[in-house]
Amino acid sequence: MSLCCVLIFEDSYAVFSYHPIFKVKCYVKEKLEDAIWWNSTLFLSTSIDIKAVFPLNDKIDQVVLASFDLVRYGSNPEEGGEDTGLDPIPELKPKSPVNLVDIVGNK
């Protein structure tokens, strides 16, 4: 069970931990289209990306799963691009609206 929550504002969002005290883990100035918590992971959909966000201790890690802007993930770290380590190259984000849903039960 995650001990975090997310508050979504018009043009940004904030991830909070609420145990043992309520505090901000991160504040991101990015407009969200949809968000869902599943298995201690926050899945986010923006106008450009679909991301999996992992709030761990005092650090937030994320992986971009799909994006409209695939060019930025093809940069070479030796040429000054960001080194993404073992992060997968994202898939192309669908052009139609994306809704994140949770399916409960197996019926």
C-alpha positions in Angstrom: 0.0 0.0 0.0 1.3 3.4 -1.0 1.7 6.0 1.7 1.5 8.8 -0.9 -1.3 10.8 -2.5 -1.4 13.2 -5.4 -3.2 16.6 -5.6 -3.9 17.7 -9.1 -4.2 21.4 -9.9 -5.2 23.2 -13.2 -1.6 23.4 -14.4 0.4 21.3 -12.0 0.4 18.4 -9.5 2.0 17.6 -6.2 2.8 14.3 -4.6 2.6 14.1 -0.8 3.6 11.5 1.7 1.2 11.3 4.6 2.9 9.0 7.1 4.5 9.6 9.6 3.8 13.3 8.7 2.1 15.0 5.8 4.7 16.6 3.6 5.4 17.5 -0.1 7.6 15.0 -1.9 7.5 16.9 -5.2 5.7 19.6 -7.1 5.6 19.5 -10.9 4.5 22.3 -13.1 2.9 20.1 -15.7 -0.8 19.9 -16.7 -2.2 16.4 -16.4 -5.0 14.9 -18.5 -5.4 11.8 -16.3 -3.8 10.1 -13.3 -4.3 6.8 -11.4 -2.5 5.1 -8.6 -1.9 1.4 -9.0 0.3 -0.9 -7.0 2.3 2.0 -5.4 2.9 3.5 -8.9 1.4 6.8 -10.2 0.5 6.6 -13.8 0.1 10.0 -15.5 -1.1 11.1 -18.9 -0.2 14.6 -20.2 -0.7 16.1 -23.6 2.7 14.7 -24.7 3.6 11.7 -22.5 2.3 8.7 -20.5 4.5 8.1 -17.5 4.9 5.8 -14.6 6.0 7.7 -11.5 7.6 5.9 -8.5 7.6 7.9 -5.3 10.4 6.2 -3.2 11.5 7.7 0.1 12.5 11.3 -0.6 13.1 10.7 -4.3 10.7 10.5 -7.3 11.7 8.3 -10.2 9.8 8.1 -13.5 9.7 6.2 -16.7 8.1 7.5 -19.9 6.0 4.7 -21.4 4.7 6.5 -24.5 5.2 10.0 -26.0 4.4 12.1 -29.0 8.0 13.5 -28.9 10.1 10.4 -29.5 12.9 12.5 -31.0 14.1 13.5 -27.5 14.6 9.9 -26.6 16.9 9.2 -29.5 19.7 11.5 -28.3 23.3 10.3 -27.9 24.6 10.8 -24.3 28.1 11.4 -25.7 26.8 14.3 -27.7 25.3 16.1 -24.7 22.0 14.3 -24.6 20.5 13.0 -21.3 21.7 9.5 -20.4 18.5 7.5 -19.6 20.4 4.4 -18.5 18.2 1.4 -18.6 15.0 3.3 -19.3 13.1 1.8 -22.3 12.5 3.8 -25.4 8.9 4.9 -25.2 6.2 3.8 -27.6 4.3 6.4 -29.7 1.4 7.9 -27.7 -2.0 7.3 -29.3 -3.5 10.4 -31.0 -6.9 9.8 -29.4 -7.6 10.8 -25.8 -6.2 8.3 -23.3 -8.0 7.3 -20.1 -6.2 5.5 -17.3 -8.5 2.9 -15.6 -8.2 0.3 -12.9 -9.9 -3.0 -13.2 -10.9 -4.6 -9.9 -11.8 -8.3 -9.7 -11.7 -11.0 -12.3 -15.4 -11.2 -13.3 
